[in-house]
Amino acid sequence: MADRLGHPSPTLKHCTQGGQALAESLFALTGLVALWVAVHWLSHYQDAALSATHASRHAAFVAARLTEPEDPAALTDPFFTGAAHRWTDRHAVAILDPHTSVGLFTFRLPPLSANAQPATDTKHAQVLRRDWHLEDIGIVRTQVQLDLPSRSLKPTTSDTSLLKLGVFAEAYPVLARSTAILTGAGHASSDMDVQFKIGSSDFAWKSTYTRSRYAASEIETRAHGVDAGWSRPGVTLDWLQPWSGRVPSYLITEFEPLMGVLP
């Protein structure tokens, strides 16, 4: 249909544009569906990777504080169970079993050389490092590995769907996260633990303390009768533990302005 000048009529032009808009809408809708599936797939993968990172960090810090390793499942289960970690595919099938698909591996790296140790290779440094538990015996590395479905990410010929989204049904790359942490660096859990570490060193304390304690015991035996008449306390032979939690007065004066600020 055309007018006298040969131009197409408005009705025909309107019908042609309507068909084009429908085709464009279908094309855009197809892209949105593919994008929605890809975002769902990627978000679950990233969330699982974040949980694996948190689990490896937690396991590393626990290994730094304990001498005996804990049950790996007890360390990783809190990060892969619960309502916040129910990762599923497009068919609402779980992609991860926290009891069989999560692996925790802990191992030590080679220890540092003497020149990289505290006090390097100076005289008696190795003995003191060993007595005070300062010697590096190798950095601890913990790795959490998730055995997710990991078939090829390339579309297969058996996928007969229109959008070829079968690749996102169960295909995930290999996922592993690790954390390295220094252990045995002389840390102590309390003031009493500090004094215990000091007193257990034969070279730095115990041998000298044994000789001094023998002399102090002799003095106490001879002075006990005199001191008892004046109700004086006996000689204290423990020269470490009574100082637990005590801070020198000059340090209290120096840091007193910060007491109201520190938690």
TORKOL-4160 file (C-alpha; in steps of 0.2 Angstrom, whole numbers, padded with zeros to 4 digits, m for minus):
263
<pt num="1" X="0000" Y="0000" Z="0000"/>
<pt num="2" X="0007" Y="0017" Z="m0005"/>
<pt num="3" X="0001" Y="0035" Z="m0008"/>
<pt num="4" X="0001" Y="0044" Z="m0025"/>
<pt num="5" X="0019" Y="0048" Z="m0023"/>
<pt num="6" X="0024" Y="0030" Z="m0020"/>
<pt num="7" X="0028" Y="0032" Z="m0001"/>
<pt num="8" X="0022" Y="0017" Z="0010"/>
<pt num="9" X="0006" Y="0020" Z="0019"/>
<pt num="10" X="0007" Y="0023" Z="0038"/>
<pt num="11" X="m0002" Y="0007" Z="0042"/>
<pt num="12" X="0011" Y="m0004" Z="0033"/>
<pt num="13" X="0025" Y="0005" Z="0041"/>
<pt num="14" X="0018" Y="0003" Z="0058"/>
<pt num="15" X="0016" Y="m0016" Z="0056"/>
<pt num="16" X="0034" Y="m0018" Z="0050"/>
<pt num="17" X="0040" Y="m0008" Z="0065"/>
<pt num="18" X="0030" Y="m0019" Z="0077"/>
<pt num="19" X="0037" Y="m0035" Z="0070"/>
<pt num="20" X="0055" Y="m0028" Z="0072"/>
<pt num="21" X="0051" Y="m0023" Z="0090"/>
<pt num="22" X="0045" Y="m0041" Z="0094"/>
<pt num="23" X="0061" Y="m0049" Z="0087"/>
<pt num="24" X="0072" Y="m0036" Z="0097"/>
<pt num="25" X="0062" Y="m0040" Z="0113"/>
<pt num="26" X="0064" Y="m0059" Z="0111"/>
<pt num="27" X="0083" Y="m0056" Z="0108"/>
<pt num="28" X="0085" Y="m0045" Z="0123"/>
<pt num="29" X="0074" Y="m0057" Z="0134"/>
<pt num="30" X="0086" Y="m0072" Z="0129"/>
<pt num="31" X="0101" Y="m0062" Z="0134"/>
<pt num="32" X="0093" Y="m0058" Z="0151"/>
<pt num="33" X="0089" Y="m0076" Z="0154"/>
<pt num="34" X="0107" Y="m0081" Z="0150"/>
<pt num="35" X="0114" Y="m0067" Z="0161"/>
<pt num="36" X="0102" Y="m0072" Z="0176"/>
<pt num="37" X="0108" Y="m0090" Z="0175"/>
<pt num="38" X="0127" Y="m0084" Z="0174"/>
<pt num="39" X="0125" Y="m0072" Z="0189"/>
<pt num="40" X="0117" Y="m0086" Z="0199"/>
<pt num="41" X="0131" Y="m0098" Z="0195"/>
<pt num="42" X="0145" Y="m0085" Z="0198"/>
<pt num="43" X="0137" Y="m0079" Z="0214"/>
<pt num="44" X="0137" Y="m0096" Z="0222"/>
<pt num="45" X="0154" Y="m0100" Z="0216"/>
<pt num="46" X="0161" Y="m0084" Z="0224"/>
<pt num="47" X="0152" Y="m0086" Z="0240"/>
<pt num="48" X="0159" Y="m0104" Z="0242"/>
<pt num="49" X="0176" Y="m0097" Z="0238"/>
<pt num="50" X="0174" Y="m0084" Z="0252"/>
<pt num="51" X="0168" Y="m0097" Z="0264"/>
<pt num="52" X="0184" Y="m0107" Z="0260"/>
<pt num="53" X="0195" Y="m0092" Z="0263"/>
<pt num="54" X="0187" Y="m0090" Z="0280"/>
<pt num="55" X="0189" Y="m0108" Z="0285"/>
<pt num="56" X="0207" Y="m0109" Z="0280"/>
<pt num="57" X="0211" Y="m0093" Z="0291"/>
<pt num="58" X="0202" Y="m0100" Z="0306"/>
<pt num="59" X="0211" Y="m0117" Z="0304"/>
<pt num="60" X="0228" Y="m0108" Z="0303"/>
<pt num="61" X="0225" Y="m0098" Z="0319"/>
<pt num="62" X="0219" Y="m0113" Z="0328"/>
<pt num="63" X="0235" Y="m0122" Z="0322"/>
<pt num="64" X="0245" Y="m0107" Z="0329"/>
<pt num="65" X="0238" Y="m0109" Z="0346"/>
<pt num="66" X="0236" Y="m0128" Z="0348"/>
<pt num="67" X="0250" Y="m0141" Z="0348"/>
<pt num="68" X="0238" Y="m0155" Z="0344"/>
<pt num="69" X="0228" Y="m0154" Z="0328"/>
<pt num="70" X="0209" Y="m0153" Z="0330"/>
<pt num="71" X="0196" Y="m0163" Z="0320"/>
<pt num="72" X="0196" Y="m0156" Z="0302"/>
<pt num="73" X="0177" Y="m0157" Z="0301"/>
<pt num="74" X="0175" Y="m0147" Z="0317"/>
<pt num="75" X="0185" Y="m0133" Z="0310"/>
<pt num="76" X="0177" Y="m0132" Z="0293"/>
<pt num="77" X="0159" Y="m0137" Z="0296"/>
<pt num="78" X="0153" Y="m0120" Z="0303"/>
<pt num="79" X="0158" Y="m0112" Z="0287"/>
<pt num="80" X="0149" Y="m0124" Z="0275"/>
<pt num="81" X="0133" Y="m0128" Z="0285"/>
<pt num="82" X="0117" Y="m0118" Z="0289"/>
<pt num="83" X="0105" Y="m0108" Z="0280"/>
<pt num="84" X="0117" Y="m0096" Z="0273"/>
<pt num="85" X="0127" Y="m0109" Z="0264"/>
<pt num="86" X="0114" Y="m0119" Z="0254"/>
<pt num="87" X="0122" Y="m0117" Z="0237"/>
<pt num="88" X="0111" Y="m0126" Z="0224"/>
<pt num="89" X="0111" Y="m0127" Z="0205"/>
<pt num="90" X="0096" Y="m0122" Z="0193"/>
<pt num="91" X="0087" Y="m0138" Z="0198"/>
<pt num="92" X="0088" Y="m0134" Z="0217"/>
<pt num="93" X="0101" Y="m0148" Z="0220"/>
<pt num="94" X="0115" Y="m0145" Z="0232"/>
<pt num="95" X="0132" Y="m0142" Z="0224"/>
<pt num="96" X="0142" Y="m0146" Z="0240"/>
<pt num="97" X="0141" Y="m0159" Z="0253"/>
<pt num="98" X="0150" Y="m0151" Z="0269"/>
<pt num="99" X="0154" Y="m0169" Z="0275"/>
<pt num="100" X="0161" Y="m0177" Z="0260"/>
<pt num="101" X="0166" Y="m0162" Z="0248"/>
<pt num="102" X="0177" Y="m0152" Z="0260"/>
<pt num="103" X="0195" Y="m0156" Z="0263"/>
<pt num="104" X="0207" Y="m0148" Z="0275"/>
<pt num="105" X="0226" Y="m0150" Z="0273"/>
<pt num="106" X="0239" Y="m0143" Z="0285"/>
<pt num="107" X="0257" Y="m0144" Z="0283"/>
<pt num="108" X="0273" Y="m0135" Z="0287"/>
<pt num="109" X="0285" Y="m0125" Z="0276"/>
<pt num="110" X="0304" Y="m0128" Z="0277"/>
<pt num="111" X="0311" Y="m0119" Z="0293"/>
<pt num="112" X="0321" Y="m0102" Z="0291"/>
<pt num="113" X="0339" Y="m0102" Z="0291"/>
<pt num="114" X="0349" Y="m0097" Z="0307"/>
<pt num="115" X="0352" Y="m0080" Z="0299"/>
<pt num="116" X="0334" Y="m0077" Z="0298"/>
<pt num="117" X="0330" Y="m0083" Z="0315"/>
<pt num="118" X="0328" Y="m0071" Z="0330"/>
<pt num="119" X="0346" Y="m0065" Z="0336"/>
<pt num="120" X="0353" Y="m0073" Z="0320"/>
<pt num="121" X="0368" Y="m0084" Z="0324"/>
<pt num="122" X="0375" Y="m0075" Z="0339"/>
<pt num="123" X="0382" Y="m0084" Z="0354"/>
<pt num="124" X="0369" Y="m0094" Z="0364"/>
<pt num="125" X="0355" Y="m0088" Z="0352"/>
<pt num="126" X="0350" Y="m0105" Z="0346"/>
<pt num="127" X="0349" Y="m0112" Z="0364"/>
<pt num="128" X="0339" Y="m0097" Z="0370"/>
<pt num="129" X="0327" Y="m0099" Z="0355"/>
<pt num="130" X="0324" Y="m0117" Z="0359"/>
<pt num="131" X="0321" Y="m0114" Z="0377"/>
<pt num="132" X="0310" Y="m0100" Z="0375"/>
<pt num="133" X="0301" Y="m0108" Z="0360"/>
<pt num="134" X="0306" Y="m0094" Z="0348"/>
<pt num="135" X="0314" Y="m0105" Z="0335"/>
<pt num="136" X="0305" Y="m0105" Z="0319"/>
<pt num="137" X="0301" Y="m0123" Z="0314"/>
<pt num="138" X="0292" Y="m0119" Z="0298"/>
<pt num="139" X="0277" Y="m0108" Z="0294"/>
<pt num="140" X="0260" Y="m0118" Z="0295"/>
<pt num="141" X="0250" Y="m0118" Z="0279"/>
<pt num="142" X="0232" Y="m0123" Z="0279"/>
<pt num="143" X="0222" Y="m0127" Z="0263"/>
<pt num="144" X="0204" Y="m0129" Z="0261"/>
<pt num="145" X="0198" Y="m0138" Z="0245"/>
<pt num="146" X="0181" Y="m0140" Z="0239"/>
<pt num="147" X="0177" Y="m0155" Z="0228"/>
<pt num="148" X="0163" Y="m0146" Z="0217"/>
<pt num="149" X="0156" Y="m0153" Z="0201"/>
<pt num="150" X="0170" Y="m0149" Z="0189"/>
<pt num="151" X="0167" Y="m0156" Z="0172"/>
<pt num="152" X="0172" Y="m0146" Z="0156"/>
<pt num="153" X="0165" Y="m0128" Z="0154"/>
<pt num="154" X="0164" Y="m0130" Z="0136"/>
<pt num="155" X="0146" Y="m0133" Z="0129"/>
<pt num="156" X="0143" Y="m0151" Z="0124"/>
<pt num="157" X="0134" Y="m0158" Z="0109"/>
<pt num="158" X="0121" Y="m0167" Z="0120"/>
<pt num="159" X="0114" Y="m0150" Z="0126"/>
<pt num="160" X="0099" Y="m0148" Z="0116"/>
<pt num="161" X="0092" Y="m0133" Z="0125"/>
<pt num="162" X="0089" Y="m0117" Z="0116"/>
<pt num="163" X="0101" Y="m0106" Z="0126"/>
<pt num="164" X="0114" Y="m0120" Z="0129"/>
<pt num="165" X="0114" Y="m0117" Z="0148"/>
<pt num="166" X="0118" Y="m0135" Z="0152"/>
<pt num="167" X="0136" Y="m0130" Z="0155"/>
<pt num="168" X="0130" Y="m0120" Z="0171"/>
<pt num="169" X="0121" Y="m0135" Z="0178"/>
<pt num="170" X="0135" Y="m0142" Z="0188"/>
<pt num="171" X="0152" Y="m0136" Z="0180"/>
<pt num="172" X="0163" Y="m0127" Z="0193"/>
<pt num="173" X="0182" Y="m0125" Z="0192"/>
<pt num="174" X="0193" Y="m0132" Z="0205"/>
<pt num="175" X="0192" Y="m0122" Z="0221"/>
<pt num="176" X="0205" Y="m0121" Z="0235"/>
<pt num="177" X="0210" Y="m0107" Z="0247"/>
<pt num="178" X="0225" Y="m0107" Z="0259"/>
<pt num="179" X="0232" Y="m0097" Z="0273"/>
<pt num="180" X="0250" Y="m0097" Z="0279"/>
<pt num="181" X="0254" Y="m0091" Z="0297"/>
<pt num="182" X="0269" Y="m0091" Z="0308"/>
<pt num="183" X="0268" Y="m0102" Z="0324"/>
<pt num="184" X="0279" Y="m0104" Z="0339"/>
<pt num="185" X="0285" Y="m0086" Z="0339"/>
<pt num="186" X="0286" Y="m0085" Z="0358"/>
<pt num="187" X="0268" Y="m0080" Z="0360"/>
<pt num="188" X="0260" Y="m0083" Z="0377"/>
<pt num="189" X="0242" Y="m0085" Z="0382"/>
<pt num="190" X="0244" Y="m0076" Z="0399"/>
<pt num="191" X="0256" Y="m0068" Z="0411"/>
<pt num="192" X="0258" Y="m0084" Z="0420"/>
<pt num="193" X="0262" Y="m0093" Z="0404"/>
<pt num="194" X="0276" Y="m0080" Z="0401"/>
<pt num="195" X="0284" Y="m0083" Z="0418"/>
<pt num="196" X="0282" Y="m0102" Z="0415"/>
<pt num="197" X="0292" Y="m0101" Z="0398"/>
<pt num="198" X="0305" Y="m0090" Z="0406"/>
<pt num="199" X="0307" Y="m0102" Z="0421"/>
<pt num="200" X="0308" Y="m0118" Z="0410"/>
<pt num="201" X="0324" Y="m0111" Z="0401"/>
<pt num="202" X="0339" Y="m0120" Z="0409"/>
<pt num="203" X="0352" Y="m0109" Z="0402"/>
<pt num="204" X="0343" Y="m0092" Z="0405"/>
<pt num="205" X="0335" Y="m0096" Z="0422"/>
<pt num="206" X="0334" Y="m0113" Z="0429"/>
<pt num="207" X="0352" Y="m0117" Z="0432"/>
<pt num="208" X="0356" Y="m0100" Z="0440"/>
<pt num="209" X="0340" Y="m0101" Z="0450"/>
<pt num="210" X="0344" Y="m0118" Z="0457"/>
<pt num="211" X="0360" Y="m0112" Z="0465"/>
<pt num="212" X="0352" Y="m0096" Z="0471"/>
<pt num="213" X="0338" Y="m0105" Z="0479"/>
<pt num="214" X="0350" Y="m0117" Z="0488"/>
<pt num="215" X="0359" Y="m0101" Z="0496"/>
<pt num="216" X="0342" Y="m0093" Z="0500"/>
<pt num="217" X="0336" Y="m0110" Z="0509"/>
<pt num="218" X="0351" Y="m0109" Z="0520"/>
<pt num="219" X="0348" Y="m0091" Z="0525"/>
<pt num="220" X="0330" Y="m0095" Z="0528"/>
<pt num="221" X="0335" Y="m0110" Z="0540"/>
<pt num="222" X="0346" Y="m0099" Z="0550"/>
<pt num="223" X="0335" Y="m0083" Z="0551"/>
<pt num="224" X="0319" Y="m0092" Z="0554"/>
<pt num="225" X="0320" Y="m0092" Z="0573"/>
<pt num="226" X="0325" Y="m0074" Z="0573"/>
<pt num="227" X="0311" Y="m0068" Z="0561"/>
<pt num="228" X="0298" Y="m0079" Z="0570"/>
<pt num="229" X="0299" Y="m0068" Z="0585"/>
<pt num="230" X="0295" Y="m0053" Z="0576"/>
<pt num="231" X="0281" Y="m0061" Z="0566"/>
<pt num="232" X="0290" Y="m0058" Z="0550"/>
<pt num="233" X="0285" Y="m0068" Z="0534"/>
<pt num="234" X="0296" Y="m0082" Z="0528"/>
<pt num="235" X="0308" Y="m0081" Z="0513"/>
<pt num="236" X="0299" Y="m0083" Z="0497"/>
<pt num="237" X="0308" Y="m0094" Z="0485"/>
<pt num="238" X="0297" Y="m0092" Z="0470"/>
<pt num="239" X="0304" Y="m0077" Z="0461"/>
<pt num="240" X="0293" Y="m0077" Z="0446"/>
<pt num="241" X="0275" Y="m0081" Z="0448"/>
<pt num="242" X="0272" Y="m0068" Z="0462"/>
<pt num="243" X="0275" Y="m0055" Z="0448"/>
<pt num="244" X="0262" Y="m0061" Z="0437"/>
<pt num="245" X="0251" Y="m0046" Z="0432"/>
<pt num="246" X="0262" Y="m0034" Z="0440"/>
<pt num="247" X="0267" Y="m0018" Z="0430"/>
<pt num="248" X="0282" Y="m0008" Z="0435"/>
<pt num="249" X="0277" Y="0009" Z="0442"/>
<pt num="250" X="0286" Y="0019" Z="0429"/>
<pt num="251" X="0276" Y="0011" Z="0415"/>
<pt num="252" X="0260" Y="0014" Z="0425"/>
<pt num="253" X="0265" Y="0033" Z="0425"/>
<pt num="254" X="0269" Y="0033" Z="0407"/>
<pt num="255" X="0254" Y="0024" Z="0401"/>
<pt num="256" X="0241" Y="0031" Z="0413"/>
<pt num="257" X="0234" Y="0045" Z="0401"/>
<pt num="258" X="0230" Y="0030" Z="0389"/>
<pt num="259" X="0220" Y="0020" Z="0402"/>
<pt num="260" X="0204" Y="0029" Z="0399"/>
<pt num="261" X="0206" Y="0027" Z="0380"/>
<pt num="262" X="0211" Y="0008" Z="0379"/>
<pt num="263" X="0197" Y="m0005" Z="0380"/>
